[in-house]
């Protein structure tokens, strides 16, 4: 997500983190700040994975989907470690 501003990272990260927490059933334990953190870190994970496959995209929708997939992966890893 190199083309996004700091505010863009916060908005897309927050939305992606929130939706990922709904998908993984962790929304009750997470607040707004943690949703943002999960979404932004998810964006970094998703972006890293996409570069491994040679995929380079742009735009808000692609960035959101990248964050969402990365956030779901992150929450899955956290849930696996906690069990």
VEXBAZA-825797 format. One line per field, with one value per atom (N, C-alpha, C, O, CB): atom name; x, y, z. Coordinates in steps of 0.1 Angstrom, whole numbers, always signed. Glycine has a CB too. Example, Ala and Ser with C-alpha at 12.3 -4.5 7.8 and 13.67 -1.06 7.14 Angstrom:
% residues 2
site N|CA|C|O|CB|N|CA|C|O|CB;
X +132|+123|+132|+142|+113|+128|+137|+129|+134|+141;
Y -57|-45|-33|-33|-45|-22|-11|+0|+11|-6;
Z +78|+78|+78|+85|+90|+71|+71|+79|+80|+57;
//
This chain:
% residues 83
site N|CA|C|O|CB|N|CA|C|O|CB|N|CA|C|O|CB|N|CA|C|O|CB|N|CA|C|O|CB|N|CA|C|O|CB|N|CA|C|O|CB|N|CA|C|O|CB|N|CA|C|O|CB|N|CA|C|O|CB|N|CA|C|O|CB|N|CA|C|O|CB|N|CA|C|O|CB|N|CA|C|O|CB|N|CA|C|O|CB|N|CA|C|O|CB|N|CA|C|O|CB|N|CA|C|O|CB|N|CA|C|O|CB|N|CA|C|O|CB|N|CA|C|O|CB|N|CA|C|O|CB|N|CA|C|O|CB|N|CA|C|O|CB|N|CA|C|O|CB|N|CA|C|O|CB|N|CA|C|O|CB|N|CA|C|O|CB|N|CA|C|O|CB|N|CA|C|O|CB|N|CA|C|O|CB|N|CA|C|O|CB|N|CA|C|O|CB|N|CA|C|O|CB|N|CA|C|O|CB|N|CA|C|O|CB|N|CA|C|O|CB|N|CA|C|O|CB|N|CA|C|O|CB|N|CA|C|O|CB|N|CA|C|O|CB|N|CA|C|O|CB|N|CA|C|O|CB|N|CA|C|O|CB|N|CA|C|O|CB|N|CA|C|O|CB|N|CA|C|O|CB|N|CA|C|O|CB|N|CA|C|O|CB|N|CA|C|O|CB|N|CA|C|O|CB|N|CA|C|O|CB|N|CA|C|O|CB|N|CA|C|O|CB|N|CA|C|O|CB|N|CA|C|O|CB|N|CA|C|O|CB|N|CA|C|O|CB|N|CA|C|O|CB|N|CA|C|O|CB|N|CA|C|O|CB|N|CA|C|O|CB|N|CA|C|O|CB|N|CA|C|O|CB|N|CA|C|O|CB|N|CA|C|O|CB|N|CA|C|O|CB|N|CA|C|O|CB|N|CA|C|O|CB|N|CA|C|O|CB|N|CA|C|O|CB|N|CA|C|O|CB|N|CA|C|O|CB|N|CA|C|O|CB|N|CA|C|O|CB|N|CA|C|O|CB|N|CA|C|O|CB|N|CA|C|O|CB|N|CA|C|O|CB|N|CA|C|O|CB|N|CA|C|O|CB|N|CA|C|O|CB|N|CA|C|O|CB;
X +8|+0|+9|+6|-9|+18|+27|+21|+26|+39|+10|+4|-5|-10|-2|-9|-18|-12|+0|-26|-19|-15|-16|-22|-23|-11|-13|-27|-31|-6|-35|-50|-56|-65|-57|-52|-57|-54|-62|-51|-42|-38|-47|-51|-23|-50|-59|-73|-79|-59|-78|-92|-93|-102|-97|-85|-86|-82|-88|-76|-72|-68|-79|-81|-55|-85|-96|-108|-113|-101|-111|-122|-119|-126|-126|-107|-102|-101|-105|-89|-95|-94|-107|-109|-86|-117|-130|-137|-143|-138|-137|-143|-136|-143|-143|-123|-115|-119|-120|-100|-121|-125|-139|-142|-124|-148|-161|-160|-167|-170|-152|-150|-144|-149|-140|-134|-128|-134|-130|-113|-145|-152|-145|-147|-155|-136|-128|-132|-126|-113|-143|-147|-150|-148|-159|-155|-159|-146|-147|-166|-135|-122|-115|-106|-113|-118|-111|-118|-131|-107|-111|-117|-112|-106|-113|-116|-112|-97|-93|-118|-89|-75|-69|-61|-68|-73|-68|-72|-65|-72|-85|-89|-80|-76|-104|-76|-68|-54|-48|-66|-48|-35|-36|-27|-31|-46|-47|-48|-42|-59|-56|-57|-44|-41|-68|-37|-25|-14|-7|-20|-13|-3|-7|+1|-2|-20|-26|-22|-19|-41|-22|-18|-4|+0|-21|+5|+19|+21|+29|+27|+14|+15|+9|+16|+7|-2|-8|+1|+2|-22|+6|+15|+28|+32|+19|+33|+45|+42|+50|+50|+30|+27|+24|+28|+14|+18|+16|+29|+30|+7|+39|+51|+58|+66|+61|+56|+62|+56|+63|+59|+44|+37|+39|+33|+23|+46|+48|+36|+35|+52|+26|+14|+16|+19|+2|+13|+15|+2|+0|+27|-6|-18|-18|-9|-30|-29|-31|-45|-54|-24|-47|-61|-66|-61|-70|-77|-83|-89|-87|-94|-96|-102|-91|-92|-111|-81|-70|-63|-60|-60|-61|-54|-63|-58|-51|-76|-85|-85|-84|-99|-86|-86|-73|-73|-89|-62|-49|-49|-44|-38|-53|-54|-63|-60|-59|-74|-84|-79|-80|-97|-73|-67|-56|-55|-62|-47|-36|-41|-35|-27|-51|-57|-63|-62|-67|-70|-76|-65|-66|-85|-54|-42|-36|-33|-32|-35|-29|-38|-33|-28|-51|-60|-60|-61|-74|-59|-58|-46|-46|-58|-34|-22|-23|-19|-10|-29|-30|-39|-36|-36|-50|-59|-52|-54|-72|-44|-37|-27|-25|-30|-20|-10|-17|-11|-2|-28|-35|-41|-42|-46|-43|-49|-38|-40|-57;
Y -12|+0|+13|+22|+0|+13|+25|+38|+48|+22|+38|+50|+57|+68|+47|+50|+56|+65|+63|+44|+75|+84|+77|+67|+98|+84|+79|+77|+67|+88|+87|+86|+74|+68|+99|+72|+61|+48|+39|+61|+46|+34|+32|+21|+35|+43|+42|+38|+29|+55|+44|+41|+27|+19|+51|+24|+10|+0|-11|+9|+2|-7|-10|-21|-2|+1|+0|-9|-17|+13|-6|-13|-28|-37|-7|-30|-44|-52|-63|-44|-45|-52|-55|-66|-43|-46|-48|-60|-69|-35|-60|-71|-84|-94|-67|-84|-96|-101|-113|-94|-92|-97|-102|-112|-85|-97|-103|-117|-126|-94|-119|-132|-142|-153|-130|-138|-147|-148|-156|-143|-140|-141|-135|-139|-155|-125|-119|-105|-98|-120|-100|-86|-82|-71|-84|-92|-88|-85|-77|-100|-91|-88|-76|-71|-100|-71|-60|-47|-47|-64|-36|-23|-17|-23|-14|-4|+3|+4|+1|+17|+7|+8|-6|-6|+12|-17|-30|-34|-40|-40|-30|-33|-26|-31|-28|-13|-5|-12|-14|+9|-16|-22|-35|-38|-25|-43|-56|-54|-61|-64|-44|-41|-36|-40|-31|-27|-22|-33|-34|-10|-40|-52|-62|-68|-58|-64|-73|-68|-76|-74|-55|-49|-52|-55|-34|-51|-54|-69|-73|-51|-78|-92|-95|-102|-100|-90|-92|-87|-94|-86|-75|-70|-78|-80|-55|-83|-91|-104|-109|-94|-110|-123|-120|-129|-129|-109|-106|-104|-109|-94|-98|-96|-110|-112|-87|-119|-133|-139|-147|-142|-136|-142|-133|-136|-145|-122|-113|-104|-100|-120|-103|-95|-81|-79|-102|-71|-57|-50|-49|-51|-45|-38|-25|-20|-46|-18|-4|-1|-8|+6|+10|+15|+11|+2|+10|+18|+16|+2|-5|+26|-3|-17|-27|-36|-19|-27|-37|-36|-46|-35|-24|-22|-28|-34|-7|-25|-30|-45|-51|-25|-51|-66|-72|-82|-71|-65|-70|-69|-79|-61|-58|-57|-67|-73|-43|-69|-79|-93|-100|-79|-97|-111|-112|-122|-114|-102|-102|-102|-109|-90|-95|-94|-107|-112|-83|-114|-127|-137|-145|-132|-136|-145|-142|-152|-143|-130|-126|-131|-137|-111|-129|-133|-149|-154|-128|-155|-170|-175|-184|-176|-168|-172|-170|-178|-164|-158|-155|-165|-169|-141|-169|-179|-192|-199|-180|-196|-209|-209|-219|-212|-198|-197|-197|-204|-184|-191|-191|-204|-207|-181|-213|-226|-235|-247|-232;
Z +0|+0|+0|+8|+12|-8|-8|-12|-8|-16|-20|-25|-16|-18|-38|-5|+5|+15|+19|+12|+18|+29|+42|+43|+28|+53|+66|+70|+76|+76|+67|+69|+62|+67|+66|+49|+42|+48|+48|+28|+54|+61|+73|+75|+65|+80|+92|+88|+94|+99|+78|+74|+68|+73|+63|+59|+53|+63|+63|+40|+71|+81|+91|+95|+88|+96|+105|+100|+107|+109|+87|+81|+79|+82|+68|+74|+72|+85|+85|+64|+95|+108|+114|+120|+117|+113|+118|+111|+118|+117|+98|+90|+93|+94|+75|+94|+97|+111|+112|+96|+120|+134|+134|+141|+144|+125|+124|+117|+122|+115|+107|+100|+110|+110|+88|+118|+127|+141|+149|+129|+144|+156|+168|+179|+159|+166|+176|+179|+186|+173|+173|+174|+189|+193|+166|+197|+211|+219|+228|+218|+215|+223|+218|+224|+222|+206|+200|+200|+198|+185|+202|+201|+188|+180|+213|+187|+174|+172|+161|+175|+182|+180|+176|+167|+193|+182|+178|+165|+157|+189|+161|+147|+137|+127|+145|+140|+131|+130|+119|+136|+142|+142|+134|+126|+156|+136|+129|+114|+106|+134|+110|+96|+89|+78|+94|+96|+91|+90|+80|+99|+101|+101|+91|+84|+115|+89|+79|+65|+56|+80|+63|+50|+47|+36|+50|+57|+56|+52|+43|+68|+59|+57|+43|+35|+67|+40|+27|+15|+5|+26|+17|+7|+5|-6|+11|+16|+15|+8|+0|+30|+11|+4|-11|-19|+10|-14|-28|-36|-48|-30|-30|-37|-39|-48|-29|-30|-32|-44|-51|-20|-48|-59|-72|-82|-57|-70|-81|-85|-96|-93|-76|-78|-73|-62|-72|-82|-78|-83|-95|-84|-73|-77|-71|-64|-73|-73|-67|-65|-69|-76|-59|-57|-43|-37|-68|-40|-27|-25|-14|-24|-35|-34|-32|-24|-46|-41|-40|-27|-21|-52|-22|-9|+2|+12|-6|+2|+12|+12|+23|+9|+0|+0|+5|+11|-15|+2|+6|+22|+28|+1|+27|+42|+48|+59|+46|+42|+47|+48|+58|+39|+37|+36|+46|+54|+22|+47|+57|+71|+80|+55|+74|+87|+91|+103|+88|+82|+85|+88|+97|+73|+80|+83|+96|+104|+72|+100|+113|+124|+134|+113|+123|+134|+135|+146|+132|+124|+124|+131|+139|+109|+128|+135|+150|+158|+129|+154|+168|+175|+186|+170|+168|+174|+176|+186|+166|+166|+166|+178|+184|+153|+180|+190|+204|+213|+189|+205|+218|+222|+234|+218|+213|+216|+219|+222|+204;
//
